[in-house]
Amino acid sequence: MSAPQKSDRTIFGRLSLPERTYLTDALRTETVGGLLLLVAAVAAVVWANVPALHHSYETVRDVHLGPGALGLNLSLEHWAADGLLAVFFFVAGIELKRELVAGDLRDPRAAALPVVAAVCGMAAPALVYTLVNAFGDGSLGGWAVPTATDIAFALAVLAVIGTSLPGALRAFLLTLAVVDDLLAILIIAVFFTDDLNFAALGGAAAGLLLFWVLLRKGVRGWYVYVPLALVIWGLMYNSGVHATIAGVAMGLMLRCHRREGEAYSPGEHIEHLVRPLSAGFAVPLFALFSAGVMVSGGALGDVFARPETLGVVLGLVVGKALGIFGGTWLTARFTSASLSSELAWPDVFAVASLAGIGFTVSLLIGELAFADDALLTDEVKAAVLVGSVIAALISGVLLKIRNAKYRALWEAEERDEDEDGVPDIYQVGRPEYHLRMAALHEEKAAEHRRLAEVAAGEGAGGERPA
């Protein structure tokens, strides 16, 4: 009996052209949004720590707006965490739906890697936090804080350090973050929901059903869906379930596969419209009102002295890196997949370290986990900032070491010598590509022959007697 043939499936191999195009567009927006997020986080820390401005920060953050009769008279901080982040999770829901029906996750074999890596990348930080607090007599309530990855912040770090990360590694990071976001929203829904208002929850469910029916009937118009989405969000908020659940639920309902004659599916079109709002406004504004914590020398020292905050830092820095790297290695070890010959396992560890930047959702979960202890909430936020910065520094150093290799791979992916808008690497072997290249070379050769004749003529003229 012959041995089974080994699959040639490659981990971090070249992306398909449609996936590369989608990834390029998505990452461009996320990178710009990540830089805005970075600016907003720094501004929040400065605003909260300058003595002359500290009280104004708290005053602005605690301003209440909204109709009290509907249970929505919320502070700006609360609006940012429950309202604006619903937009962020709406985009995450569309991303996940697209990956499931049109992206890499539609193939169960390809989906295994980011799913296993994401699960391990959330389980390991939770385990690290739990062990630190079990032995340090700390609170186990914050186990979920270090489990999230902030893709926007991670891409901002990439933009700052100038690393030309190959497309496959960027795609892995983005897909990992999408799965991570889904698991994070499930954690919020299951572990941070209490005192349910079943009437409001039933209303939200009815609203979501109507949203789904309208989509299936092909009804169009923002004036239909935006008011309905606001009603669903308000009911979800009053139900006791975290309001961001409404965002991800509506995102998952959109159709993300293309029908004949469509350049983009409705989900892709809406994501293209809403992503800049999410990355450029919603998430940075959330950071502005959530990242303003005291970072004095004593406060930073306390981060490493208290088990809850130490567990968060170690979970982000150690747990995330080991979990994602371990999940990826196990996938390669126990399946027929193999690592791309152009990359090495240290590259995977560097990206895994980059995923330790757990800013946005970690801050949100920190607020939920320690809602009854304002002082501990601020200390946990400080720990998230410290852990994210350490993870960014470690991954930045690791990525810089291999930057020359990454740049060579990136330049090969981007090269378009025939200038048709499609990278050459996707066309090698196609007759029409080689014919275009032959025509270009013949045109250049003719030009060089003409220049040679001109130069020879000028040389002969210069040798004639005066």
Order of alpha helices (4+ residues) and beta strands (2+ residues): beta-alpha-alpha-beta-beta-alpha-alpha-alpha-alpha-alpha-alpha-alpha-alpha-alpha-alpha-alpha-alpha-beta-alpha-alpha-alpha-alpha-alpha
